[in-house]
Amino acid sequence: MHNIKWLLLILSFYSCLEPQKDLYKKDLAPAGMNSLVAKDSVKTEKCATIIVSLSKMSSIALNYIDVKNKESPSILFRNSTHRDTLICKTVFIDRPTHFQHIVLGNYQQFSNFILLPNDTIYLAVTNSYVLNIAKYSRFNGFIDSIFGIKDYFDFNRTTSYAKVGSKKVRDLIQGIESSYNNSRKLIKNLFYSKKVDSVYGNYLSDFNLILKYYKISNIFFDQSDPPANINELLGKYYEHTLDNFSLLSNINTGCNYSIIYNSIRYNAYKKGKLSNNFWDYFNLVDDSIKSTNLYKSYLFTYLLNDETIKNTASLKKKISQISSSGIDTQNFDSLIVHREQAESLKSLIGVGIENISGDSGSYYTLIKNLESHYVLVDFWASWCAPCRAQMPALRKMKEALSNQNVAFISISIDNDNQREEWIAASKDENLYTEIHNYRLLKGNKNKLLKMMKIEAVPRYILYGPDGKIIDNNFITPGDKDFKKTLLKYVSPNID
């Protein structure tokens, strides 16, 4: 089972991210530069400001852990104009926060920085899609060089006993220790050379230790017993992590969630209770961790992103399970409220859609009129390459299941000013003549996306004949199990 908490960091590679709402103001950039500045929210004492210089028709995404909403969002900075532009956004952070910029594919880049509350950082993207720090008073550079991070795969590499053997595991641990000590020296040199102040230097030191714990926690232990000396060695590191657990609260980083996750797995492993289902052993954690807000925040985030939770009933069962283990779940009620709202058709009254001919209608009415049918809704966009890559498989599934009690709906989230692009893409994907091919009015600003937490496309949602959501994140049509999984609901008697 993979670490769920940092999984969203690669959404920019596997799916298309949607921009947040931008309210533009002119003439707030340095003199002589054409600019638009987007302000997302009113700055408070627990906010930081990120200003990005973008060339025309370009964008970047930054990933971080949102402690206010307990999510792992991506902040998208998009310049949809035909001139160089400054985009400014404020983000809520109550402590030093770790941000990542990831580009995979033809232009591979992986950049990290730590931003403190009330600070402002200026970033610039070159024509080669390279991100640079133009100005930051704390440290005018990315932290990758300090911590020996070469790329995304180096940062997130995992290793298991079975794959490399005990000697290699020992060598890996020694390498992690060596990297940690080298980084300590670099941080001291930065401080003595006055390239960082004492405050930022201390936080870099904290992050250095967290990164060491993170890397060691990603040395996966297998179901088979490893050599006793390696098991003992890793056990000492997990004990050391436990002794310094309060340190994790100093820096807001997804590394913390990975450390917590693997600490829980290690405890379950030691007790012979490790399985592929996290909920079988989630409470096998030291009491000193269980009582912390960081652990509760981790469980909240896990619930938020756990794809095995298909509906409100399943969510309530998991929250009850957490509560029974002695953890206060009072604040978890918001998850239930949000899920119930998302699953209630009545909450979607007023959500407008239109067809190819320009006739407008209601999403609520559309689903309501298809009651007695199973309904699979495909949310996509003309500009989304992963969405369109799924279209051939979706067409095959429509044909294969044409005699079943299931209706397929395609809904584009293209903006109102992208209507022609949607029509052109519909023609290319053989959707133009489909009866259930629609576009959300107001596009990515439609309230439906927020209510149903559709932060990336493609996204597939399955409704039952009663109009209630069965699965709010159904597998993709290209998945080999798509047809079999769908038929389990539509025709459970078919083998």
Helices and strands as residue ranges (DSSP letters): G 7-10, H 11-14, E 16-17, E 24-26, E 36-38, E 47-54, E 58-63, E 74-79, E 85-92, E 97-103, E 109-115, E 120-125, E 131-135, H 144-147, H 152-156, E 159-160, H 161-192, H 198-217, E 219-220, H 228-243, G 245-250, H 254-270, G 278-280, H 287-290, H 293-305, H 312-324, G 330-332, H 333-343, G 345-348, E 352-355, E 360-362, H 363-369, E 374-380, H 385-389, H 391-400, E 406-412, G 416-418, H 419-428, E 437-440, G 443-445, H 447-451, E 456-457, E 459-463, E 469-471, H 482-490
